[in-house]
Amino acid sequence: MKQYSIPKIQKKLQKELDDDRYRHTLGVMYTSAALAMRYGEDLEAAQVAGLLHDCAKCIPNDKKIKMCLKNQISITEFEREAPFLLHAKLGAFLAKSKYDVNDENILQAIIWHTTGRPNMSPLEKIIFLADYIEPMRFKASNLDEVRSLAFLDMDRAIYITMRDTLQYLEKGGGKVDEMTRTACLYYKNICETDTETSETGKPILKKEMIL
């Protein structure tokens, strides 16, 4: 994999983000690195993806749409109604065009860090979870549990994260991307089918589900 200069990316990125977003970004980078070490994934790729996951976040929503149209980045009808989501796709584009990142694994991790998707790669899972559990986060429900689970069972941690996010959005009348619904069901099924057979021949859950 290409060698990246983390300090150079940080210096360049700091000019593009407000202070709170930059602190969040550093938190995601460090958390991504910790998860990468835990699961034996590429440490540099995790740091780069963590650093750049929100590189388009502070661009105004109307400009996000214009930039996507100009650069032939597809926009769904849902994204037109909730253009803040475009920071993921646009972020991957900027990571490639502005920060010279050509590793497809990193770019895909940036694209899916907000909504998630079924069958994510290990790096995609790491960035998705790091974005949710980094030290600056404090409002999400079951956050302590997800933080612990992230280092034990990423699939289960992803399911709980998605489940809680959907419940929060639905309760508050927020818009929900169907990809998150699909991914939540996918990871719920993984957790529920992780079984072993008891002496009676009946399947029992290895992991107690939280419903």
Secondary structure, 3 states (H helix, E strand, C coil): CCCCCHHHHHHHHHCCCCHHHHHHHHHHHHHHHHHHHHHCCCHHHHHHHHHHCCCCCCCCHHHHHHHHHHCCCCCCHHHHHCHHHHHHHHHHHHHHHCCCCCCHHHHHHHHCCCCCCCCCCHHHHHHHHHHHHCCCCCCCCCHHHHHHHHCCCHHHHHHHHHHHHHHHHHHHCCCCCHHHHHHHHHHHHHHHCCEEECCCCCEEECCCCCC
